[in-house]
Amino acid sequence: MVTLGIWLRRHRDAKGVRWREGKDLPPGRRRLASPYDLDARYGVKRGSGWTGYKAHLTETCEPDALHLITNVETTDATVDDTEMTQTIHQHLEKRQLAPDEHVVDSGYVTAAHILTAHNDHGINLLGPVGADTHHAKRGDGEHAPDLTQAAFFVNWDAKTATCPQGAVSASWSDQCKPSGTPITRVHFAHADCAPCPLRSRCTKAANGTWGRSLTLLPREQQEVLARQRSEQQTTEWRARYDIRAGVEGTISQAVRRTRIRRTPYRGQPKTHLANVLSATAINLIRVDAWLNTPLGTTRLSHLARLDLAA
């Protein structure tokens, strides 16, 4: 009998059978993780790893209406959430269930997704984008100068950027990431950055040619990204986004009532069917509760009751 660890590390090539170690191992999406389920893969999220799949659930969330799961997607454990946004919208639209607004976790949101959801499906994708952490305020408290990308004025027509100190960029280059994503690289001249009093907070470039650099998305995406970063800092946006917390209860219900994380089936097609049946069961439970159980008020903890009594 061959143990799982040995089975995963053996490889046959033109030279015969050999061991594979470390960086020589195949990518996680291609690597077999179990001899019992050839579709399963090993995934890691927030430090926790598992062998199997991911389930993506979409539900309605109107405050005064029955909440039902409207879409289920199943992927292997290595697929990032960001890869599923477009697929989910396509499947919802195909069944005429596309929402006007889709409130999602940050893992499903990019500037490109926001644009695609609006332009292709008429959906307002609501979710937090990554913060602008490039050269953020360092060590000088709230009075430190803002040197993030948002502090630079970008003139897309002239293909230049101007820094907070007034220096104009010396280089503008349209490039692509290895993934194929188009980007623009903007460089400021070393001669402008070297004598700048904010240099130590702004850039550590030491190649003698360039100083501070910026990496920009295509114009429309960059503008959406900047607008979203600004809006999500407001109280109004946060109040709108609070409703997303409801899906955590749905995930908990799926785990506790249907054991969705412990499907006995092998292979992605059967696992997906099991996930769909779990969602169907939850919907039936909710319909029954909606028709036969009066709605109760939110439960309060003992500490909250004491606070109200005071």
Summary of the structure (lengths in Angstrom):
residues: 310
radius of gyration: 25.2
end to end distance: 68.5
largest distance: 79.1
contacts: 772
relative contact order: 0.10
helix: 40%
strand: 22%
